[in-house]
Amino acid sequence: VEELNRELLQLAFPMELNLPRGEQLWIGYAGFKLGEPLPVSRRQINQFLEPLLLGIVIKLGLGILAVFIAIIVTSPMIPDTFRSGSLHLLLSKPISRVWLYLSKFFGGCIFVLVNITFVLIGLYLIAGFRFEIWNNGLLACIPLLMFVFVIFYSVSALVGLMWGNAIVCVVSCMVFWFLCFSIGFMHDAMLPQVEVMPQISKIREIDGHLMSVNEKGDLGVWNEEFSVWQPAAETNGGRQVRTFGPIYDEENQQIVVKSFIRLPFGNLAARSRKLTLIQLTSTEQTEPASQTPKSENDAEYSAPEASSLTEDEVDEDEEETTQQSDAARAKPEEDNGADAPEAPRSASETRQSPLWLSDQGPELPAKIFELVKIGDTIVAVCRGGLFKLDLNKLGLIEASEKGLFGIKIPWGAMTSAFENVAPKDYYLSENSYAAVTAKGDGLVVFSSGNVDHLHFDGEQFTLVHDTKLEGEGDGTEAAIAQMNKNYCVVARDGLPIAILDAQLKHTAEVTLPGEATAKQMAWIPGTDSLAIITHTGDFFRLECESAKISEIASPFSGKCTCMTWLDQSQVWLGVRPNRVYLLDVPTGKIEKELVPQSTTLENIFWWIVKPLYLVNPKPAALDNAMGYLLSGNETQSLSGITNDLEAAQVELDVWRPIVSNLAFVAVMLGVGCIYVARKEF
């Protein structure tokens, strides 16, 4: 009876009650549950929170505090050994000064190694028995933490050899840490803004314009004159943004687009849920940038979800924007022509000058996952269903907002430009992804481990096939999917890629080389081969019939960010940091390249900060290796826990810091050996 009541409640309130996932997690104490259930699953805790929390404990507790305590304890060893009385007694025996120095150095290292091993084994057992976190990466961090101590102790040993004072050794280590931290902090602060945020995530050819969307959500148009990405409309700011679109509306000669800021746990935030409509005109720069009507992207993004704002706040923002748009459109044509500024005369001006005007469109339904175009119809895939956009209703809504004789007409409140055309009782979970089929007549939808194939006849969706994926996944993992007439391919985070047939029956599983994670997938036109770009920037081809993966030869291995296929042989490739190339796949020849001019910030980073960072010792950069050992992932999301595989991630640089720090330690020990061999004591 209880189970029946649960099912009935679930069917009665599909939006309010999430689909059960098998278990929910609480923070508890003394057997009592505290607060609401956590918005994460056990898989997400194991994949994200566990490495994050363990990394913080190790970094702060052992990497900083314990290492400096060990430096203080071992700092007198070298100075005391090479004092006149102690040294003369030791050198009265037939031993080498160099071996004496090295033996004292490695003796101090062994002393610290014993203590680090004891602490980390204890932490491993406590985390395992008390919290059921058996992460073998904790044990693998023992030599890594030992290496961090060796870096600082090599400085302490050399200073102690030259000055013979333990206090000077400790102070020199603190100064060395501060210098390394300053350079590393500057590098890590500039890296996302220079190499991650400008990455191209989408490439589209619209009405003769080559357009791109970067990780900041900026919709750019390639300006051939100055070789820069010129903003199509007002920009969104500097945070990581999820942009839906751009979608070209041929009938109204406009581009439909919408941007939301990415938040942890897969949430999106915006001041308003209204679409942005970019009007394409034959004349560019028809108004000064200051007169361009504002869109919702200019507002501050502060809410975890658009629906969390009060209706009054949203209405005030929308009324102000509408008034500005109406005022701009009401200007006489001769005034617009007289006040129109000259075309941008430099690359910097072009980067700041929107090409077209933008206006607000209809409001999106809540909890949107994807905005796609099927035939001539724009469809919003949302938590509450599948909604078809009817722009013909926009005039009625605008008229009701303006009102008649100061009185608002309630038609707009009762009318929405979006109509739910999903099958009856069709709802999605919080973790969903949708893509248009290769034929362009329907959708393939992944929702918490379930895969649905829906056909669209222009008016209504019908469910053709559905299945539940098998394997170790619990449905909370991020996923992307693609489908053509013969196959459906689903890539899930941390799991093998599943290949299904047209009836969504499981046929095979494949794993990407190096256990990489897919970032974007697209069908190669006219084939059953799927092109895959990974978060590490690699470019692969998946033959669905044979379930074999091969690398697609290109000059940009390890740097690819997105793709758009023109035909079987030509593809537009986005390449880090913000470049686009037209590649002829059979020959590997670059037919066209779009390389933007570098900004001042980019030049400072590439020519000053990055070279200085590469030659400088990087003890803090060993955190990348620690993160890899604890999580097993070569990339890391900027927004923490996320259910969006298409969001750009930072690739962890594991081996370069280890090699550079090994070279630094070797140089410090080499200088110390030369000094002790040649000095007269």
C-alpha positions in Angstrom: 0.0 0.0 0.0 2.9 2.4 0.8 4.5 1.6 -2.5 1.3 2.2 -4.3 0.7 5.5 -2.6 4.2 6.6 -3.5 3.6 5.8 -7.2 0.3 7.6 -7.2 1.8 10.7 -5.6 4.6 10.6 -8.1 2.1 10.5 -11.0 0.0 13.2 -9.5 2.9 15.6 -8.9 5.6 14.8 -11.4 7.2 18.3 -11.3 7.2 18.7 -7.5 8.4 15.2 -6.7 11.7 14.1 -8.3 12.0 10.7 -9.6 13.5 8.4 -6.9 17.2 7.5 -7.5 17.4 4.6 -5.0 18.9 6.6 -2.1 19.2 10.0 -0.7 22.0 11.4 1.5 21.8 13.5 4.6 24.3 15.1 7.0 23.7 13.4 10.3 24.9 13.4 13.9 24.1 10.9 16.6 21.7 9.1 14.4 19.7 12.2 13.5 19.3 13.6 10.0 20.2 17.3 9.9 18.4 19.5 7.3 17.2 18.6 3.9 18.7 15.8 1.7 21.9 16.7 -0.1 21.5 17.7 -3.8 24.2 15.2 -4.8 24.4 11.5 -5.2 26.9 9.1 -3.8 28.5 8.9 -7.2 29.0 12.7 -7.3 30.4 12.6 -3.8 32.9 9.9 -4.8 33.7 11.7 -8.1 33.8 15.4 -7.0 33.4 16.1 -3.3 35.6 13.2 -2.0 38.7 14.3 -4.0 38.0 17.9 -3.2 37.6 17.4 0.5 40.5 15.0 0.8 42.6 17.3 -1.3 41.8 20.3 1.0 42.7 18.2 4.1 46.0 17.0 2.6 46.9 20.4 1.1 46.2 22.5 4.2 46.9 19.9 6.9 49.9 18.2 5.4 51.0 20.1 2.3 51.4 23.4 4.2 51.2 23.0 8.0 53.0 19.6 8.3 55.6 20.4 5.7 56.6 23.7 7.5 56.7 22.0 10.8 59.0 19.4 9.3 61.2 22.2 7.9 61.4 23.8 11.3 62.3 20.4 12.9 64.9 19.5 10.3 66.4 22.9 9.7 69.2 22.6 12.4 70.5 19.3 10.9 72.8 20.8 8.2 74.0 23.8 10.2 74.8 21.7 13.3 76.7 19.1 11.2 78.9 21.6 9.5 79.9 23.6 12.5 83.6 23.7 13.2 83.6 21.3 16.2 81.2 18.7 14.8 82.7 18.9 11.3 86.3 18.4 12.3 85.4 15.3 14.4 83.5 13.8 11.4 86.2 14.7 8.8 88.9 13.0 11.0 87.5 9.8 9.5 88.0 8.9 5.8 84.6 10.1 4.6 83.6 12.4 1.7 82.2 15.8 2.4 79.8 15.5 -0.4 78.5 12.1 0.8 78.3 13.6 4.3 76.1 16.4 3.0 73.9 14.1 1.0 73.5 11.6 3.8 72.4 14.3 6.2 69.9 15.6 3.6 68.4 12.2 2.8 68.4 11.3 6.5 66.2 14.3 7.2 63.9 13.2 4.3 63.6 9.7 5.7 62.7 11.0 9.1 59.9 13.1 7.6 58.8 10.2 5.3 58.1 8.0 8.3 55.9 10.6 9.9 54.0 11.4 6.6 53.4 7.7 6.0 52.1 7.2 9.5 49.7 10.1 9.2 48.3 9.2 5.7 47.8 5.6 6.5 45.9 6.6 9.6 43.8 9.1 7.5 43.2 6.3 4.9 41.9 3.9 7.6 39.8 6.6 9.4 38.2 7.6 6.1 37.5 4.0 5.2 36.2 2.6 8.4 34.3 5.7 9.6 33.1 7.3 6.3 33.3 4.3 3.9 35.7 6.2 1.7 38.4 3.8 0.5 40.3 6.0 -1.8 43.7 4.4 -2.7 44.8 7.8 -4.0 45.5 8.7 -0.3 48.3 6.2 -0.2 49.6 7.3 -3.5 49.9 10.8 -2.1 52.6 9.7 0.3 55.5 10.0 -2.2 53.9 13.2 -3.6 53.9 14.9 -0.2 57.4 13.7 0.5 58.4 15.3 -2.8 56.9 18.7 -1.6 59.1 18.5 1.5 62.1 17.6 -0.5 61.7 20.8 -2.6 61.6 23.1 0.4 64.3 21.1 2.3 66.7 21.5 -0.6 66.4 25.2 -0.2 66.8 24.9 3.6 69.8 22.6 3.3 71.7 24.9 0.9 71.0 28.0 3.0 72.0 26.2 6.2 75.2 25.1 4.5 76.1 28.7 3.5 74.9 30.7 6.6 74.9 28.0 9.2 71.8 29.3 10.9 68.6 27.4 11.4 66.4 30.5 11.7 67.8 31.8 8.4 66.9 28.4 6.8 63.2 28.7 8.0 62.9 32.3 6.8 64.4 31.5 3.4 61.9 28.7 2.9 59.1 31.1 3.7 60.4 33.6 1.3 60.8 30.9 -1.4 57.2 29.7 -0.8 55.9 33.3 -1.1 57.6 33.8 -4.4 56.4 30.5 -5.8 52.9 31.2 -4.5 52.8 34.7 -6.1 53.8 33.5 -9.5 51.6 30.4 -9.4 48.6 32.5 -8.2 49.0 35.0 -11.0 49.3 32.1 -13.5 46.2 30.2 -12.2 44.1 33.4 -12.0 44.9 34.4 -15.6 44.7 30.9 -17.1 40.9 30.6 -17.1 40.4 34.0 -18.6 43.0 33.5 -21.4 42.9 29.8 -22.3 39.6 28.4 -20.9 36.9 31.1 -21.2 37.7 32.1 -24.8 37.4 28.5 -26.0 35.0 28.1 -28.8 32.1 25.8 -27.9 29.9 26.2 -31.0 30.4 27.1 -34.6 27.5 28.1 -36.9 27.2 29.5 -40.4 24.1 31.8 -40.3 23.0 34.0 -43.2 26.5 34.2 -44.7 28.1 34.9 -41.3 30.5 32.5 -39.5 29.4 32.7 -35.9 30.8 31.2 -32.7 29.9 30.8 -29.0 32.7 30.8 -26.4 32.6 29.5 -22.8 31.7 33.0 -21.6 28.5 32.7 -23.7 29.5 35.5 -26.1 28.0 35.1 -29.5 30.7 36.3 -31.9 30.8 37.0 -35.6 34.1 36.7 -37.5 35.4 40.1 -38.6 37.7 39.5 -41.6 39.0 43.1 -41.6 40.5 43.1 -38.2 40.7 39.3 -37.6 38.7 39.3 -34.4 35.5 37.8 -33.1 33.1 40.8 -33.0 30.1 40.5 -30.6 26.8 39.9 -32.3 25.0 41.6 -29.4 25.8 42.7 -25.9 28.2 40.4 -24.1 27.5 38.5 -20.9 30.6 39.2 -18.7 33.5 37.1 -17.6 31.9 34.1 -15.9 31.3 30.6 -17.5 28.0 30.7 -19.3 25.7 28.1 -20.9 24.3 29.5 -24.1 21.3 27.9 -25.9 21.5 28.5 -29.6 22.2 30.4 -31.8 19.1 29.3 -33.9 18.3 31.1 -37.1 14.7 32.1 -37.7 14.6 32.5 -41.4 11.0 33.8 -41.5 11.7 36.7 -39.2 15.3 37.2 -40.2 16.5 37.0 -36.6 18.7 34.8 -34.4 17.3 33.3 -31.2 19.7 32.8 -28.4 19.7 32.6 -24.6 22.5 32.6 -22.0 22.5 31.3 -18.4 25.4 31.4 -15.9 26.6 28.0 -14.8 26.5 27.3 -11.1 27.7 24.2 -9.1 25.4 21.1 -9.0 24.2 21.7 -12.6 22.1 24.8 -11.8 21.7 27.8 -14.2 21.1 31.4 -13.3 19.7 34.4 -15.1 17.9 37.6 -14.3 15.1 36.7 -16.7 14.1 33.7 -18.7 13.2 35.8 -21.7 14.9 34.8 -25.0 17.2 37.2 -26.8 16.2 38.0 -30.4 19.0 39.5 -32.5 17.6 41.3 -35.6 19.8 40.8 -38.7 20.1 43.9 -40.8 21.9 44.7 -44.0 23.6 47.7 -42.4 26.0 47.1 -39.6 26.5 49.5 -36.6 23.1 51.3 -37.2 23.2 52.8 -33.7 25.8 53.8 -31.2 26.6 51.0 -28.7 25.2 53.2 -25.9 21.8 53.3 -27.7 21.6 49.5 -28.3 18.6 48.2 -26.3 19.7 46.2 -23.4 19.0 42.5 -23.1 18.7 40.4 -20.0 22.3 39.4 -20.4 23.3 42.9 -19.1 21.6 42.3 -15.8 23.4 40.8 -12.8 23.3 37.0 -12.4 22.7 36.3 -8.8 20.0 33.7 -8.4 20.5 30.0 -8.4 17.7 29.7 -10.9 15.7 32.3 -12.8 12.5 31.3 -11.0 14.0 32.2 -7.6 13.6 35.9 -8.4 10.4 37.6 -7.4 7.9 38.5 -10.2 8.1 42.2 -9.3 11.9 42.2 -9.8 11.7 40.5 -13.1 8.8 42.7 -14.3 10.6 45.9 -13.4 13.7 44.8 -15.3 11.7 43.8 -18.3 9.6 47.0 -18.3 12.8 49.1 -18.2 14.3 47.1 -21.1 11.1 47.3 -23.2 10.9 51.1 -22.7 14.5 51.5 -23.8 13.9 49.3 -26.9 10.7 51.2 -27.8 12.5 54.5 -27.4 15.4 53.3 -29.6 13.0 52.1 -32.3 10.9 55.3 -32.1 13.9 57.6 -33.1 13.5 59.1 -36.5 15.4 57.5 -39.3 17.3 60.7 -40.1 18.4 61.0 -36.4 19.7 57.4 -36.4 21.6 58.1 -39.6 23.0 61.3 -38.3 24.1 59.9 -34.9 25.4 56.6 -36.3 29.0 56.2 -35.5 31.7 55.3 -37.9 32.7 51.7 -38.4 35.2 50.4 -35.9 38.7 51.5 -36.8 40.8 49.1 -34.7 40.6 45.5 -33.4 40.0 46.8 -29.8 37.0 48.9 -31.0 35.6 46.0 -32.9 35.8 43.7 -29.8 33.6 46.2 -28.0 31.1 47.1 -30.8 28.0 44.8 -31.1 27.2 44.1 -34.7 23.4 44.0 -34.4 20.6 45.1 -32.2 19.0 42.7 -29.8 15.5 42.6 -28.2 13.7 40.5 -25.7 11.6 37.6 -26.8 9.1 35.3 -25.1 9.9 33.8 -21.7 11.3 30.3 -21.6 9.6 27.6 -19.5 11.3 26.8 -16.2 14.2 24.3 -15.9 15.4 24.3 -19.5 17.9 21.7 -20.6 18.2 22.4 -24.3 16.9 24.7 -27.1 16.8 23.0 -30.5 15.4 23.5 -34.0 13.5 20.6 -35.6 12.6 21.5 -39.2 11.3 25.0 -39.0 10.2 24.7 -35.3 12.1 25.8 -32.3 11.6 23.5 -29.3 12.6 24.0 -25.7 13.4 20.8 -23.8 12.5 21.4 -20.2 11.8 19.7 -16.9 8.1 19.9 -17.4 8.0 18.6 -21.0 8.8 19.6 -24.6 7.6 23.1 -25.6 7.1 24.4 -29.2 7.8 28.1 -29.8 5.2 30.1 -31.6 6.5 33.6 -32.3 3.2 34.6 -33.8 1.9 34.9 -30.3 4.6 37.4 -29.3 2.6 40.4 -30.6 -0.4 39.5 -28.4 1.9 39.2 -25.4 3.6 42.5 -26.0 0.3 44.2 -26.5 -1.0 42.9 -23.2 2.1 44.1 -21.4 1.8 47.6 -22.9 -1.9 47.7 -22.1 -4.7 49.9 -23.4 -5.2 53.4 -21.9 -2.9 52.5 -19.0 -4.8 49.3 -18.2 -3.0 46.0 -18.8 -4.9 43.4 -20.7 -4.8 39.9 -19.1 -4.4 38.1 -22.4 -0.6 37.9 -22.0 -0.9 36.2 -18.6 -3.1 33.5 -20.2 -1.1 33.3 -23.4 2.4 31.8 -23.7 4.6 31.7 -26.8 5.5 28.1 -25.8 3.1 25.2 -26.1 3.7 21.9 -24.5 3.8 19.3 -27.3 5.2 16.4 -25.4 3.5 13.0 -25.1 0.9 12.8 -22.3 2.5 12.5 -18.8 6.0 12.9 -20.3 8.3 14.6 -17.8 12.1 14.7 -17.4 14.3 14.4 -14.3 16.8 17.0 -13.1 19.6 15.3 -15.0 18.6 15.3 -18.7 20.1 15.9 -22.1 18.5 16.1 -25.6 19.7 16.3 -29.2 18.1 16.4 -32.6 18.3 13.2 -34.5 20.5 13.2 -37.6 17.5 13.0 -39.9 16.1 16.1 -38.2 12.6 14.7 -37.4 12.8 14.1 -33.7 14.8 14.0 -30.5 16.9 11.6 -28.5 16.6 12.3 -24.8 18.7 11.0 -21.9 17.0 11.4 -18.5 18.5 9.8 -15.4 19.7 6.6 -17.1 16.7 6.3 -19.5 17.0 6.9 -23.3 13.9 8.0 -25.3 13.5 8.4 -29.0 10.7 10.8 -29.9 9.3 11.6 -33.3 8.0 15.1 -34.1 5.4 15.6 -36.9 5.4 19.4 -36.6 2.6 19.6 -34.1 3.2 16.8 -31.5 5.9 14.5 -30.2 5.3 10.8 -30.0 7.4 8.3 -28.1 8.9 5.7 -30.6 11.3 3.7 -28.4 12.6 3.9 -24.9 15.0 1.9 -22.8 17.0 2.0 -19.5 20.8 1.8 -19.9 22.5 -1.0 -18.2 25.8 -0.9 -16.4 27.2 0.7 -13.3 25.6 4.1 -13.7 22.9 5.3 -11.3 21.4 7.9 -13.6 23.0 10.9 -11.9 26.0 10.9 -14.2 26.3 13.6 -16.9 25.7 12.4 -20.4 25.5 13.3 -24.1 23.7 11.4 -26.8 23.4 11.3 -30.6 21.1 9.3 -32.9 20.7 8.6 -36.6 18.5 6.1 -38.5 20.6 3.1 -37.5 22.3 3.8 -34.2 22.0 5.7 -30.9 25.2 6.5 -29.0 25.3 7.6 -25.4 28.4 8.8 -23.6 28.3 9.0 -19.8 30.8 10.5 -17.5 33.1 7.9 -16.1 31.4 5.0 -18.0 32.0 3.3 -21.3 30.2 4.7 -24.4 27.0 2.7 -25.0 26.0 1.9 -28.6 22.4 1.1 -29.2 20.5 0.1 -32.4 17.5 2.0 -33.9 15.2 0.2 -31.5 17.4 1.3 -28.6 18.6 -2.2 -27.9 22.1 -2.5 -26.5 24.7 -3.7 -29.0 28.2 -2.8 -27.7 30.3 -0.7 -25.4 33.5 1.1 -26.1 36.0 3.0 -24.0 37.9 6.0 -25.3 41.7 5.8 -25.3 43.2 6.8 -22.0 39.7 6.6 -20.5 39.0 10.1 -21.7 35.6 11.7 -21.4 33.6 12.8 -24.4 32.9 16.5 -24.6 31.0 16.7 -27.9 29.7 14.2 -30.4 28.4 14.6 -34.0 27.5 12.3 -36.9 29.8 12.5 -39.9 27.3 13.3 -42.7 26.0 10.3 -44.7 27.7 7.7 -42.5 27.2 5.6 -39.4 30.5 7.0 -38.0 30.4 9.4 -35.0 33.1 12.0 -34.5 34.0 12.6 -30.8 36.0 15.4 -29.2 37.2 14.8 -25.6 37.9 17.1 -22.8 41.6 16.5 -23.4 41.2 18.0 -26.9 41.6 14.7 -28.8 39.6 14.0 -32.0 38.2 10.5 -32.6 36.0 8.5 -35.0 33.7 5.8 -33.7 32.6 3.2 -36.2 29.2 2.1 -34.8 28.9 -1.1 -36.8 32.3 -2.5 -35.7 32.4 -0.6 -32.4 36.0 0.5 -33.1 37.6 3.9 -32.2 40.3 5.5 -34.2 42.0 8.9 -34.0 41.2 11.4 -36.8 44.5 12.9 -38.0 44.7 16.6 -37.5 47.4 19.2 -36.7 45.5 20.1 -33.5 45.7 16.9 -31.5 45.0 17.7 -27.8 43.6 21.2 -28.6 40.2 20.6 -30.2 37.2 22.2 -28.5 34.2 21.8 -30.9 33.2 20.8 -34.4 30.7 21.4 -37.1 30.6 19.1 -40.1 29.9 20.5 -43.6 30.1 17.2 -45.4 32.0 13.9 -45.1 35.4 15.5 -45.8 35.2 19.0 -44.4 34.7 20.1 -40.8 35.0 23.4 -38.9 37.2 22.8 -35.8 37.4 25.0 -32.7 41.0 25.0 -31.4 42.3 26.3 -28.1 42.3 29.0 -27.1 39.9 30.8 -29.5 40.8 29.7 -33.1 38.7 28.1 -35.8 40.0 26.0 -38.7 38.4 24.5 -41.8 39.9 21.0 -42.0 39.9 18.7 -45.0 39.8 15.4 -43.2 41.1 12.9 -45.9 44.2 15.0 -46.6 44.6 16.7 -43.2 45.0 20.0 -45.0 43.9 23.3 -43.5 41.7 25.1 -46.0 40.9 28.1 -44.0 42.1 29.5 -40.6 40.6 32.1 -38.4 43.2 33.3 -35.9 42.1 36.3 -33.8 44.5 39.0 -32.9 45.8 38.7 -29.3 44.6 41.1 -26.6 46.9 42.9 -24.2 46.0 40.5 -21.4 46.8 37.5 -23.6 50.1 38.9 -24.6 51.1 39.5 -21.0 50.1 36.0 -20.1 51.8 34.2 -23.0 55.0 36.3 -23.1 55.6 37.1 -19.5 53.6 35.2 -17.0 53.6 31.7 -18.6 57.4 31.7 -19.4 58.2 32.8 -15.9 55.8 30.2 -14.5 57.5 27.4 -16.6 61.0 28.2 -15.4 60.0 28.8 -11.8 59.8 26.0 -9.2 56.1 25.0 -8.8 55.5 23.2 -5.4 51.9 24.3 -5.5 51.4 22.9 -9.0 51.8 19.4 -7.5 48.2 19.9 -6.4 47.3 18.8 -10.0 49.0 15.5 -9.5 47.3 15.1 -6.2 43.9 15.8 -7.8 44.6 13.2 -10.4 45.6 10.6 -7.9 42.5 11.2 -5.8 39.9 11.5 -8.6 41.6 9.6 -11.5 40.4 12.4 -13.9 42.8 14.3 -16.2 40.4 17.2 -16.4 38.6 19.3 -13.8 35.4 21.3 -14.1 35.5 25.0 -13.3 32.1 25.0 -11.7 32.6 22.0 -9.3 29.9 19.4 -9.6 28.1 19.6 -12.9 25.8 17.6 -15.0 26.9 19.2 -18.2 29.5 17.3 -20.1 29.8 20.0 -22.8 31.1 22.6 -20.4 34.9 23.3 -20.8 37.2 21.8 -18.2 40.7 22.5 -17.2 43.2 19.9 -18.1 45.4 18.9 -15.2 49.1 19.4 -15.8 50.5 16.4 -13.9 54.0 15.7 -15.2 55.4 19.1 -16.1 55.5 20.3 -12.5 57.1 17.1 -11.3 59.8 17.3 -14.0 60.5 21.0 -13.4 60.6 20.5 -9.6 62.9 17.5 -9.9 65.3 19.7 -12.0 65.2 22.4 -9.3 66.0 19.9 -6.5 68.9 18.5 -8.6 70.3 22.0 -9.2 70.0 22.9 -5.5 71.7 19.7 -4.4 74.4 20.1 -7.1 75.2 23.6 -5.9 75.3 22.4 -2.3 77.7 19.5 -3.3 80.0 21.9 -5.2 80.0 24.4 -2.3 80.8 21.9 0.4 83.5 20.3 -1.7 85.3 23.6 -2.3 84.8 25.5 0.9 87.5 25.6 3.5 86.0 24.8 6.9 
